[in-house]
Amino acid sequence: MKKSTKALLFNFLCFAPIYILAYFAIKSFTNLTGYWIPVTSFVVTTILAPRFQAGRIHGEDRLFMRWLFIKGVKEIK
């Protein structure tokens, strides 16, 4: 599997559960209605979810992760 495909898959697998939790939390604890619930959930999840990206360094593909709660960029082995 290519590193860019892994990055896309990891992004989805990290985004989806956080989005679902944020959706139900916002729905339960706020007075938002209509399309504001999913929009707010999307914004919150975009900020909180880790980001994965594939990059080429010295001719070798590598996978990197950046997250709000971890300082700097980490390489995924």
N, C-alpha and C positions, 0 to 999 in steps of 0.2 A: 504494500500500500504506500502511495506517495505521501510525503510529509505534508503537502498542502491539503490532501484529503483527510489526513489525521487531524490537522488543525481545524478544519471545518467541522468534523465529527465531534471533536472535543469541545468546540465552541457551542455546538447545539446541546450536547449532553450536560454542559454546565449551565447553559442559559435556561433550558426548559424547566428543571425543578425549581430554580430560584424564581422564575416567572410565575409558576403555579402557586408557590407559597406567597409571593407578593400579591398576586391577584386575590386570593382568598383572605389574606390579612387586610388588604385595602377594602375589600367588600364588607368585611365584618366590622372593622374599626373606624371607618369613615362614613360620611354621609354622601359620598359621591354616587352618581347614578349614570346610567347610559354608557356611552362610549368613553367616559372619563376614567372608568375603572381600568380597562385594558391599556389605555394610553399611559396612565400613571404607573401601572405595573411595568410596562415596557421601559419607561424612563428609569425607574428604580432599579430594574434588573440590568439595564445597560450600564449603570454606574457600579453595581455590586458584583456582577459576574466577572470571572477571570477571562482574559483574552489570550488566545493562542494564535501564533503566527509562524509560518514556515519561512525560513530564510536561507540563503546560500552564503556560506563563509568559507573561504579558502577552497572553493570548488566542491564543497560538501553540503548537502541539504541538512538543516538542523531545525528543530522545533523549539520555539520559545514561548514562555508564558509571562504575562504581566497581570498583576492583581493589585487592587487597592490596598489590601491588608499585608502585602509582602513588599519589602523595599527592593526596588530595582527590577531587572528582567532576569528570569531564571531559565536555564536551558533544560529541556525535557529530554532525558536519555531514551 
